[in-house]
Amino acid sequence: MSVGHYENFPVASVLLPAELRHPVSVIYRFARTADDFADEGDLRPHERLALLAGYRAELRRLEAGRSAASPLFQELSEVVAAHQLPLAPFYDLLDAFSQDVAKQRYANFAEVMDYCRRSADPVGRLMLHLYGESDDHSIACSDAICSALQLINFWQDVEIDFRKNRIYLPQEDMARFGVTEDQIAASDASGGWWDLMRFQIDRSRRMMSLGAPLARRLPGRIGLEIRTVVQGGLRILEKLERARGNVFRRRPVLRPWDWPLMLTRALVMR
């Protein structure tokens, strides 16, 4: 696990019980490859959307009980059947990736959170089904953790996303703090930039704290896995603060020496 994109989530981590590593890796491959359709290479928008539509067609085949047309979906059908996974989260992920092809700006935080609801929360919900912990309170906590992780990824990737002509920083927040798109284009962290980023950091940390009870409640290796994920996101926020939000100079990432600290914090997390 590392913090960045879908690596914000547990990906067959050694912390997980062995019997869950394969289903987690299959879910990850679905999300990773579908997201790549929206992001990677030189495809035109209609070609990206067609590839995502192909994944939707595969999900419908699975839903209808028909044989999968690809090895990935054959594995996915086995995982879904074995663990009685709902298909709605998979459709939600495809909707979010399709939105990335067509939508490049977000007017306000509500729009960003609507995207997170489909781009991040479904992964956590699928994990909860694998853990057998899909009650309403657990889902609400998981959604908070996953959305917080997605937001943290947005803040650390402002420059990377801008090169793809995407800005996930809410436009109303940028206007409030006097930050312009030209400033992002110029990698300029002066003026109101730090105030804008500090506002987003604080909001992400508060959201993570709303989900923390789930990480503390779940037992054994699963609980430790989630607590480590939470600590990874919080560690990135610490690095963002230390750099005063200047992601243009150096994108904050987890380094090998961060892991002992994160694991220690996960073990004593209360």
N, C-alpha and C positions, 0 to 999 in steps of 0.2 A: 504494500500500500504506500502511496505517496499522495500528497495533496496537489491536485491539479486535474481538472476534467473529471472523467469518471473514476480516476484513481483517488478521488475524494472519498470513495466508498470502499468497503472491504472487498478485495478481489482475491478469493481463494487464499486468504491469509493463513499463515501457519498458526495463528491464534484460534482459528475456527476449528470446531470438531471435524475430524477427517471426513465424515459422511456428508458434510455440507459443502466441501470444497468444490466438488464437481458441479452441483447445481448452481452454485454462485458463479463459477467460471463460465457456464453456459449463458446465464443471464447477462453477465458482463460482455460476452462476445456479441450477443444480440445488440446490446446498447452501444458498444464500441463501433461495430461495423455500420449500424444504422446512422450513428452520428457522423461517421466518416463520409457517408453519402452526402450529407449536408455541408461538410466542411472541406474535405480533402480533394486534391487534384484540380483539374481545369475544366470540369464539367460545367455545362450551362445549366441555369436554374431548372428548366423543364426536364433535363436529364436526371438531375438530382431527385426531383419530385417523382419521376417515374421509378427510380430505384426504391424509394421509400414506399411507393404504392405497391411495388412487388412484395415488400415485406408485409404490408397489410393483407395482400391476397394470400400470403402464406399463413398468416394468423387466422384468416377466415377458413382456410382449408383445415387447419388444426381444430378450429371451433366446430366445424362440421363433421369431424371424425374421419377426415380423409387423409391419405398418406401424404407426408411432407415431400416437397419437390427438391429439397436440398439437405445435405448432411447436418447443417446447423439446426434447421427446423425439425429434423428427425430427433436430434438430441433434445431440443427444446420441448417437443411433444412428450418425450419420455419423462422429462423433469416435471412438466406441468401435471401429467397424470400421476406421477409418483407422489407429488407433494400437494396435489389439489390446488394449484396456483390459479388465481383469477387472471383473465386475459386483459381486463381493462387497463392495468398499469402498462402493459406492452403497447397497447393502442395509444395511450397517453404519451409515451415516449416518442412514438412516431409522429404524433401531432406536434410535439415541441420541436423535433428536428425539422419538420416541414416548415414550421414558423420561422426557423432560422434562415431558411432559403429566401423567404419573402419579406421579413420584418427586420429592419436594421436599427430602429430607434424606439425608445420607450418613454412615453410622455410622463409617467409618474410611477411611484413605487408599487401601486396596485397592479399595474401592467407587468412589472417585473415579477411580482409574486405569483401572478397568474401563470407566467412562463415557468417559474420554479415548481409550481404545483404539478406541471406535466413533464418537466425535464429532470427533476431531482427526486421529488417525493415518491414517484412510483418505484424507484429502486429500493428505498427504505421499506416501503410497504411489502414488496416481494420478499425482502429479507425477513420481515416479521412473520410472514406466512411460513417460511422455511423454519423459523425458530418456534412456531406454534404459539405466538404471542400477539395475535392480530385483534386484540380488543380495542375499543374506541380510544381509551386513554393512551395506550401504547402507540397507536397510529398517530394521534395528535403530537406526541413527543417526537416520534420518528420524523414526521413532516417538518417539525421545527428544526431538528438537527440537519436534515437533508437540505432544506431551503437555506439554512445558514451556510452550509458548506458550498452550495451553489453560489451564493452571494460572495463569499470569500474568494471563490474562483474568479468571479467577475472582477473584483477589485484588484486582484493580483495580475489579471490578464488584460487590463485596460489597453495597453499598447498593442498586444497581440491581436485582440479583437478589432481594434481600430484598423489594423492592416487588412482585415476582412470586411471593412466598412460596417462594423457593428459597434454600437455603444450601448451598454447595458446600464450605465449610470442614468438614473431618471433625469429627463430633460428639465423638469421643474426644480430639481435639486441643483443641477448645474447653474440654472438661472439664479437661484437663490444665493449661491455663493460666488456668482460672477465668473464662472468657468465656461469657456467657449470650446467649440470643436477645433477651432484653429489652435488653441492652446494644447490640446491633445496631439494634434498633428505635428506641432513643434516640439513635443516632449518637454513642455514647459510646466514645471511644478511650482511656479511662483504664484503670487496673488492669493486667491481664495482656494487654491488646490488642496492645501493641507486641511483647511477647515471642512471642505467637501468630503475628503477621504476620512477624516476623523469622525464625521457624522455617520458615514457608512460603516466604519469599523465598529462604532458603539452600537449601532442598530443590529449588526450581525452578531455581536457578542451577546446582546440581550436575547436575541432569538435562540442562540445556542443554549443559553441558560434555561430557556423554557423546555428544551428537550432533554436536558441533563438528567432529570429523574429517571428516565428510561435506562440510561447507561448505568446508573447506580443500582437500579432494581434488578436487572437481569443477572442471573447467576453465572458462575463458571467462566469458561473461555469465551462464550458469546458476549457476556457482559464486559469482559476485558477487551474484547475486540471493539465493541462500540465505544467504550471509554477511551481507547487509543485513537479511534477516529475523531472523537470530539477534541481530544488534546492536540491532534494534528492540526485541526482547523484553528484552534486557539493559538497555537504556536505561530501559524502564519500571520494571524492578527497582530501578535507581538512584534513580528518582524516588520510588518507594515507600519506599525506605530514608531518603531525605532528609526525607520527610514523617512518618517514624516510623510508617508504616503507616496514617496517618489519611486513609483514602479518603473519609471523611464530609465533611471540610472541602473537599477538592478532588480529584476523580478524576484520577489521573495519565494524561496522554495525550502523544503526540508532537506537538511544535510545529514550525513551519517551520524554526526555528533548530537543531532537533535533527538535521536531515538531513545537513548538511555533516559533523557530528561522526560520525554513524553510517556514512556512506559512507567517510570517512577510516579509521575503524576497520575497516571491511569490507575495504578495499584492503590494509591492512597486517596483517590477521588471520593469525596463525600457529598 
